[in-house]
Amino acid sequence: MDWVEIRDMLGLSITPDQLRKQAVGYLEYDNYINGFEGVATTILSISDLHVPFQLPYELLKDYRGVDILQINGDVVDCQALSRFSKQYRISPIEEMIQGRQYLIDLIEYIHPKKVVCNYGNHDRRFANYFAKNLDTDILELMPDTSLELIFVDGFKHYDKRSKSKVWYEPLVNIFEDVDIQYVDDWKCKIGKTWFVHPLAYRQAILATAEKAKDYLQDTDRDGFDCVTMAHTHMIGDSKRGYVRLLEQGAFANVDKMNYMDGKLTKPQKEGFAIICQDKYGNLIENKTKIVSLN
């Protein structure tokens, strides 16, 4: 029916144009309160950036202005602190400076309402290196991850060659209109979705995600309906019972990361996750997806 027919059917004494404007207003108000088509919160989750191997953030152009940008660990590679053999070295401070600037550019580009970040195993290399090489008394002066310095504390670069000091402001102080939250854990929960970056690893697709689901079912008394898995550099999307399992791939140029070269493991995959939730934090199945980039 057109608006004239709708007005006459309802027996209203207003013009068709007035009725149309009122209907549009009610629809916009309902979407504001309850979310568009039931979606109250859209989360863009990226993981395994492994700076300096990160992908261009312009690949995320379709998701600018999302509600939450979730960073699921392994922001920097900590290449120099790795146990893997290396033909060249990038210093931890160089990675931190580059990773911090990349995050600033990424947040400005996406411009979410909120940023939530947890750490990954590569971020923990920072503390592991100190634990092996420093006295325990000195360890009390050091953070567990480089992300603590990038997000919360800030840091100074003591450049011994130029005899200069450069201060790098923490991200929580840089953005006035974006809520920045660093979670000092390998996992974080938004609504009823867990974002996890564990140490555990199984080669089969979704095997690590399923192990995480089993662990969380033993520890999370409030319940959840989705597990979004970083760390594996694989792409996967399935359901176990009432829980959706997602493996989100890596937001890094995996061709340049040759840690598993010659070990006959499954090829690494590039990608990210889009999580949609209703106003109660429940997963909206048909709008949640993994985006594969290769």
Solvent accessible surface area in square Angstrom, and as a share of the most:
residue,aa,sasa,rsa
1,M,154,0.69
2,D,81,0.42
3,W,86,0.30
4,V,67,0.39
5,E,86,0.39
6,I,38,0.19
7,R,59,0.21
8,D,86,0.44
9,M,121,0.54
10,L,98,0.49
11,G,65,0.63
12,L,74,0.37
13,S,116,0.75
14,I,47,0.24
15,T,70,0.40
16,P,34,0.21
17,D,67,0.35
18,Q,89,0.39
19,L,17,0.08
20,R,91,0.33
21,K,120,0.51
22,Q,91,0.40
23,A,35,0.27
24,V,64,0.37
25,G,35,0.33
26,Y,156,0.59
27,L,110,0.55
28,E,110,0.49
29,Y,141,0.54
30,D,68,0.35
31,N,37,0.19
32,Y,181,0.69
33,I,84,0.43
34,N,47,0.24
35,G,10,0.09
36,F,129,0.54
37,E,110,0.49
38,G,34,0.32
39,V,20,0.12
40,A,36,0.28
41,T,31,0.18
42,T,30,0.17
43,I,0,0.00
44,L,0,0.00
45,S,0,0.00
46,I,0,0.00
47,S,0,0.00
48,D,0,0.00
49,L,0,0.00
50,H,1,0.00
51,V,0,0.00
52,P,33,0.21
53,F,18,0.07
54,Q,43,0.19
55,L,16,0.08
56,P,78,0.49
57,Y,48,0.18
58,E,86,0.38
59,L,81,0.40
60,L,0,0.00
61,K,126,0.53
62,D,113,0.59
63,Y,39,0.15
64,R,134,0.49
65,G,50,0.48
66,V,12,0.07
67,D,31,0.16
68,I,18,0.09
69,L,0,0.00
70,Q,0,0.00
71,I,0,0.00
72,N,0,0.00
73,G,0,0.00
74,D,1,0.01
75,V,0,0.00
76,V,1,0.00
77,D,0,0.00
78,C,2,0.01
79,Q,13,0.06
80,A,8,0.06
81,L,32,0.16
82,S,12,0.08
83,R,209,0.76
84,F,34,0.14
85,S,117,0.75
86,K,66,0.28
87,Q,188,0.84
88,Y,122,0.46
89,R,162,0.59
90,I,29,0.15
91,S,45,0.29
92,P,34,0.22
93,I,49,0.25
94,E,88,0.39
95,E,0,0.00
96,M,7,0.03
97,I,45,0.23
98,Q,64,0.28
99,G,0,0.00
100,R,27,0.10
101,Q,83,0.37
102,Y,16,0.06
103,L,0,0.00
104,I,16,0.08
105,D,44,0.23
106,L,0,0.00
107,I,0,0.00
108,E,102,0.46
109,Y,39,0.15
110,I,1,0.00
111,H,100,0.45
112,P,2,0.01
113,K,138,0.58
114,K,62,0.26
115,V,0,0.00
116,V,6,0.03
117,C,0,0.00
118,N,0,0.00
119,Y,28,0.11
120,G,1,0.01
121,N,31,0.16
122,H,15,0.07
123,D,0,0.00
124,R,72,0.26
125,R,32,0.12
126,F,15,0.06
127,A,16,0.12
128,N,70,0.36
129,Y,96,0.36
130,F,33,0.14
131,A,61,0.47
132,K,168,0.71
133,N,90,0.46
134,L,64,0.32
135,D,89,0.46
136,T,99,0.57
137,D,106,0.55
138,I,78,0.40
139,L,48,0.24
140,E,150,0.67
141,L,140,0.69
142,M,68,0.30
143,P,22,0.14
144,D,63,0.33
145,T,0,0.00
146,S,0,0.00
147,L,0,0.00
148,E,34,0.15
149,L,31,0.15
150,I,0,0.00
151,F,0,0.00
152,V,71,0.41
153,D,78,0.40
154,G,5,0.05
155,F,13,0.05
156,K,91,0.39
157,H,40,0.18
158,Y,115,0.44
159,D,31,0.16
160,K,162,0.69
161,R,224,0.82
162,S,69,0.44
163,K,186,0.79
164,S,46,0.30
165,K,130,0.55
166,V,65,0.37
167,W,124,0.44
168,Y,37,0.14
169,E,64,0.29
170,P,4,0.02
171,L,0,0.00
172,V,56,0.32
173,N,94,0.48
174,I,57,0.29
175,F,26,0.11
176,E,177,0.79
177,D,97,0.50
178,V,8,0.04
179,D,81,0.42
180,I,19,0.09
181,Q,77,0.34
182,Y,30,0.11
183,V,34,0.19
184,D,84,0.43
185,D,41,0.21
186,W,62,0.22
187,K,38,0.16
188,C,9,0.05
189,K,64,0.27
190,I,23,0.12
191,G,41,0.40
192,K,75,0.32
193,T,0,0.00
194,W,31,0.11
195,F,0,0.00
196,V,0,0.00
197,H,2,0.01
198,P,13,0.08
199,L,142,0.71
200,A,37,0.29
201,Y,95,0.36
202,R,116,0.42
203,Q,89,0.39
204,A,57,0.44
205,I,92,0.47
206,L,12,0.06
207,A,18,0.14
208,T,1,0.01
209,A,0,0.00
210,E,57,0.26
211,K,88,0.37
212,A,8,0.06
213,K,18,0.08
214,D,69,0.36
215,Y,99,0.38
216,L,1,0.00
217,Q,76,0.34
218,D,124,0.64
219,T,73,0.42
220,D,23,0.12
221,R,239,0.87
222,D,128,0.67
223,G,28,0.27
224,F,8,0.03
225,D,25,0.13
226,C,0,0.00
227,V,0,0.00
228,T,0,0.00
229,M,1,0.00
230,A,1,0.01
231,H,29,0.13
232,T,8,0.05
233,H,22,0.10
234,M,8,0.04
235,I,43,0.22
236,G,8,0.08
237,D,68,0.35
238,S,35,0.23
239,K,94,0.40
240,R,80,0.29
241,G,75,0.72
242,Y,135,0.51
243,V,0,0.00
244,R,26,0.10
245,L,0,0.00
246,L,0,0.00
247,E,0,0.00
248,Q,0,0.00
249,G,1,0.01
250,A,0,0.00
251,F,0,0.00
252,A,0,0.00
253,N,45,0.23
254,V,10,0.06
255,D,129,0.67
256,K,132,0.56
257,M,7,0.03
258,N,105,0.54
259,Y,41,0.16
260,M,80,0.36
261,D,115,0.60
262,G,69,0.66
263,K,110,0.47
264,L,170,0.85
265,T,41,0.24
266,K,97,0.41
267,P,101,0.63
268,Q,42,0.19
269,K,76,0.32
270,E,20,0.09
271,G,0,0.00
272,F,2,0.01
273,A,0,0.00
274,I,6,0.03
275,I,0,0.00
276,C,9,0.05
277,Q,4,0.02
278,D,37,0.19
279,K,103,0.44
280,Y,155,0.59
281,G,8,0.08
282,N,46,0.23
283,L,19,0.10
284,I,29,0.15
285,E,72,0.32
286,N,133,0.68
287,K,69,0.29
288,T,5,0.03
289,K,93,0.39
290,I,28,0.14
291,V,34,0.19
292,S,60,0.39
293,L,56,0.28
294,N,95,0.49
